Structures are given as structure tokens and as C-alpha cells.
């Protein structure tokens, strides 16, 4: 359930992507909408958006009348969220060591950020710690079958790692052991007209950072052609799939 992540490199990767992030973040918005659908209408309260990115969903929560705390590991992302007046408060911080008092929010929300934790169980414990009894933690993350098309295509080209390894569904479930956790797993598939568009979608959301170090080599025209030959596709185009995990924790 643990893997060492260079948090500074992650923050820098997302910071570089901040300006254009929302142009590419279709999957992130889709994931967030699926997460939103798990919550019944609730009275206005205090919401933590942990891993807020550009503040897209912070603004959604704020528009619904909630007091919103936007937190992110990346100064660049947090600056973008602030420029868009996404929240009431902005915090630079790590989900695994939240700079908040215990039981200080009504809802902790984290959309596609927990996969950047060294220790997922610690991240979940922190989200529960800052949430009041009777409140909830809602999160989404990625599991090991995500981006398998990218992985298989690159394996035919070179021996370097080009895609992060994500935890299995069972490991994610185990990270929530002892918590009142409800977990759901589904596969979400995107289609692109060509391989370069698919790769740009990953780079545009900062997802090109590799836990164990960057992949080697430039993306030459020849390599792009090789990738296209081995990249799975169907009648709608080149595939990019995500194994999406959504979870709800009832805090006691």
C-alpha cells in the first residue's frame, strides 16, 4: 500500500500544467461528477477540497453555498485556483499531513489526488481525522488497470517505464480497513483521433510524472509511428482507459 513518491517533482509537474489544465481535464471532471452523484443534497457546511487542482470543483461547492478550503501540493495549481476565486481559504499542503485541526470540516473531498500519496492508508486517515463525526469523506483514485493501452504500446517500443504503477483494488480496499468504507470500481474509456492527442491529454493534466523517475528518450516521429502500430483502438479511435475507484467513508 506504500510507494515512495517525489512530492516536489509531482508538485512541479502539476504546476507546469496549471495554465492549460482545464482544457485537457475531461476525465477529471467526469470522475468528479461521478463522485458528486454519490452525495445526497446537504445543508451548507465546510468542505475541504483536498488536491483541488485549478479549483474546478471548489467552485462547484462554493456555488452551492458551502465554505470551501482548497488544498493542493502544487503552488502553481493553488495560485490558479486563487486567481479564479475558487474557495474561501487556500492551503499549500500534503494530504498525508493535513494542516487542519481535527473535526474541523463537514466533508472532505478528494478527486483523483490520492494516487500521489506515499501511503494511501495515511492519506485516508488524515481525511477522516479532519472530518467531524457524522461527516463524510468522498474520494476517487486510480487502480492498477489504468492506462494499460499506454503501457502496452510503449512495451513494444522500449524497455523504459512510461506509466505509473497504481495500487490494486484490493490494496485500496485494504487501505481503508477499519473505516466505514464503501468502494466502487468501474472502467472509464476515452477515445482519441490519434496517439499524439492521447499523449497530449496526459501531459496536459500533469500525469506524465513517473514515480520511479522519468522515462527516457524523445518522442520522435518514428517512435510515434511505432506507438500507433501497437496502441489499442476501435472504430471510435485510440483508447485510453482508467480503472476508476470511488469511495465514501462515513466518519464516526
Order of alpha helices (4+ residues) and beta strands (2+ residues): alpha-alpha-alpha-beta-alpha-beta-alpha-beta-beta-alpha-beta-alpha-alpha-beta-alpha-alpha-beta-beta
